[in-house]
Amino acid sequence: MRLTTRFALAAVVAVVLVASGPALAQQKLKWAHVYETSEPYHKWSVWAAQEIEKRTNGRYHVDVFPASSLGKESDLNQGLTLGTVDMIISGLSFAARTMPRIGVGYYPYTFRDGAHLIKWANDPGFKAMTDEYRNKTGIQITAMTYYGIRQTTSNKPFTDCAGMKGLKMRVPDVPAYLALPKSCGANPTPIAFAEVYLALQNGTVDAQENPLTTIEAKKFYEVQKYIILTGHIVDSLATQIAPHVWSKLSDADKKIFTDVTQEAAVQATDEITKREIALADEFRKKGLTVTPVDKKSFQDAIMKTVSLESMGYNKADWEKIQAVK
């Protein structure tokens, strides 16, 4: 009788374990980016990772890898399709390598300000683009975060487009960022983000361009004399989920990932917006010269030299952005 009872009990335990196994299984995901741990993008990515685990009752555990620890930005974008990363935050200029029109916002002076960009990110026209991008690549864009208005730092002063002639300027390794320096006769030099500080320090390049918050976080102000307010691109970061992850999520989990990453994007956007306002004066206090420019000279040169179509963008998409109020 005891033996029979033991077998019966063992059978019940086995059934319980088999039944509960899938529910207890935890999938580990890698979320990677190139930004410093001091930046809001990292802080709110970590928050989102923890929140995803909480809201999925532990079925997903997300580890965040900052500061190019899993590779430079182009590697991370490729990693989504190769399966080496599961989630990233990255500018759409890299996505535009696969689907050029999604990068239309990188045409210089497209957005009026950060608020205009975020309104576009919530517009049906942008959703249609992200749907097309998912159909083409399998990658799901779940949220957009304001990255900041890209300004120029340099060891040589200038106040108009002509003043950039001959300047060795670091730009990201994507075509979208070439329009400004090429139009003004500078020498654009693609360098990985993690290597920019050293390149500025040793004179490999004279200048670079990034939002003020990034200039602060990466300490570029330590190796540059001038901050020149070119304001040429209002930039953003897209939270992206790899095809091998998104395609296997239930509808309920897709909603959780989307809701959480959008909540994180709102918080990071708010922090960046507030910090950006204060930084010009703070850089002046550090001894840098902060210089306004004749933006029209840059706009005129770009429109004359680089058309929307030459960059793979669609004028109709650009006009939709201008129509957003």
Buried (B, 14 or more C-beta within 10 A) or exposed (E): EEEEEEEEEEEEEEEEEEEEEEEEEEEEBBBBBBBBEEBBBBBBBBBBBBBBBEBBEEBBBBEBBBBBEBBBBBBBBBBBBEEBBBBBBBBBBBBBBBBBBBBBBBBBBBBBEBEBBBBBBEBEBBEEBBEEBBEEBBBBBBBBBBBBBBBBBBBBEBEBBEBBEEBBBBBBBBBBBBBBBBBBBBBBBEBBBBEBBEBBEEEBBBBBBBBBBBBBBBEBBEBBEBBBBBBBBBBBBBBBBBBEBBEEBEEEBBEBBBBBBBBBBBBBBEBBBEBBEEBBEBBEEEEBEBBEBEBEBBBEBBBEBBEBEEBBBBEEBBEBBEEBE
